[in-house]
């Protein structure tokens, strides 16, 4: 899935610094390279890519991320000024800088 964003650096920073995602990597000519440029960034979610590319307007959508422990993650997000709009024992909903809904869903 790829979303458009008018502020790629801000979105990249949020997903790396706040959520702890890692920018994907690929190998070309025997050299490992990060899967990003000035126009896009791809996060590797274990075989699935979550991508963002520079665009004129923020593209709406929902991202679902599975987590193993919600209370600890919510405590860390709170330290970064991120609070859920809704939550239960099994999920929490936050928003990224463009307003896209991110569902943090507990897996057991």
N, C-alpha and C positions, 0 to 999 in steps of 0.2 A: 504494500500500500504506500502511495506517495501523496503527500499533501503539499499544496502551495502555501507559501508564507511570504509576506512582504519584508520580514525582518529575520533573515536566516541566522545571523549571529546570535540574536536573542533566543530564538528557539533552540539552537544548538546548545547554548549555555544552560538553558533550563533542563533539557533532557540529560545532559552530562552532569552538571553540578547538583541539581535538585533531585533527579531520579536515579542517578548513577549508571545510566546507560553508557555503553561503549560504542564509539564510532567503529563501524565495520572496517574490514581490511580485505585486500585481495592481492594476489601475486601477479606481477607482470615482469617479464624478462628476468625472472629469478629474484626480484626485489619486492618485498612486502610494502604495500602502500595503503594509506588510510583511504577509505571510500568516501571522499568528500572533495569539494572544490569551493570556489567562490559562489557557485550557483546551486549546489546541492550538498546534502549530507545523508548518509544511510547509517542507521543503527542496526547492528546484528543482534537479533533476539533469539539466537540459537537456531539458525537455519531459516528464519523468517526475517526479512528486512523491513524496517520502518523508515521510510524516507521522507525528506522534506526538500523542496526545491524553491528557489526564488521565484516569486510570482507577484502580480499586481495587488492581489487581495488574499486575505487568509481564507483558505478553503475549509469549510465546515466538515466535521466528522467526529467520530468517536474512536478512541484508542482503548483497548482492553489489555491490561498487563496483569499477569498472574503473579502473585506474591505468596511467600510461605508464612510470613508473619506480618500482620497488619499493625498491631499496636506500636512496635518498634519503628516501623517505617513512618507512621503518622507522627510519632514524637520527633523524628528527624525532620520531617517536612515542616512541622510547626516551628522548629528552630529557624527555618528558612522563610518563615512568614506565609507558608502555604497551609490553608485550612480546607477541609472537605466541605462541599456544599451539602452532601448527604453521606451518611455512613451507617453501617450495622456491624455485626461481628464478622460478616462474610465479605463485605466490600466497603469501599469508600470512593467517592467521586470528587476529583479535583479538576482544575482547568489548566491548560498550558497558556503561555503568553498570548496566543491568538484566540483564546477562548474555547478551544476544542476540549470536549469532555474526555477525561481520562478515568477509566474505571479500574481501580486497583482491586482485583478479585482474589480472595484467598483460595489456595488449593491445599488439600490435605494429603 
